[in-house]
Amino acid sequence: MFPVTIIHREAQKRGLAFLVIGGHAVNAYCAPRSTLDVDLLVRKADAPLWRELLAAEGFKPLNEGENFLQFSPPYGIAFRLDLMLVNDAAFAALREAARSVRCLGVDALVPTALNLIALKVHAIRHGPDNRKSKDWLDIENLVRAAGLDPRGHALVDVFHRQGTPELYSECLKRCAHERPT
């Protein structure tokens, strides 16, 4: 059984909700790109329960931060499981707007394209430099797939909340060809 199928089943038994984010969620909107890790967005308050669930399934902790947990699976499959931890209000808002897709062998919720862009902008702003080019490519592809106007209010608002004026300028350079100005 695929590890995400097991995680999904065990999370349901425990009443733990998650959204698929990262590359697998982007693949729900765009032409698929390869990705080895599985990224899930979960409630920060549920972190101890997720640790318990994953330990029971043989996952080993790799890294831990204030807003993330990383695990390696016991199944001999070369992937990493990353949990992004968010407060209850953020989780509820993202979940309410999410859509269900068949992903990783389960019916899972993924954030809207605009909310995925917001998560990617946050990652670019706060994450390691070696991931930024992949995150920018995801943003470009999501803008194209969702038919977003790079100068439109929705995208401006995302960069206002999650990014910086410099990041928005970079977005315009990368995505300006998506819609005529």
C-alpha positions, 0 to 999 in steps of 0.5 A: 500500500502506498504510504499516503494511502496509509497516512490518509486512512490513519488520519481519518481514523483519528479525525486529523484533516490535511490538505495536499500542498507543494508539487503534488497540489501544483500538479492538480492544476498544471502539467505534472512535474516530478517531485519526490517529497509529499507536502501536507498542510495541517493544523499546528495544534494537531502536531503531537497527534501527527507525530504519534500517527507517523511514529506508529507507522514507522516514520522517522523525524528528520527536521523540526521547526516552529512551523514544519515537521519533516519525516522519512518513511519506513517503506524503502521509498525515496521521498520525504514527508513534510508537514506545514503547520498553520494556525486554526484560522489559516487552516480553516480558510484554506480548507473551506476554499479547497477542492477535492482531487484524486492525488497520491492514491487518495481523494484529497483536498488541495488549496485553490491555485491562488492559495497555492501561489500564496504558499509559494510566495511565503516559501520564497520569502522565508525559505532556503535559496535553493528552492526559489527557482522551483517555487517561481516556476510553480507560480508562473505555471499556476498563474497561467493555468488559473488564467490570473492577470499578473496585475490583477487585484487577486495576485497583488493582494497575495504579494501584499500579504505574503511577499514584498514589493520586490517579489511582486516586481519579480512576479511581473517580470516572470508572468507579464507575458501571461496577459496583455497590459 
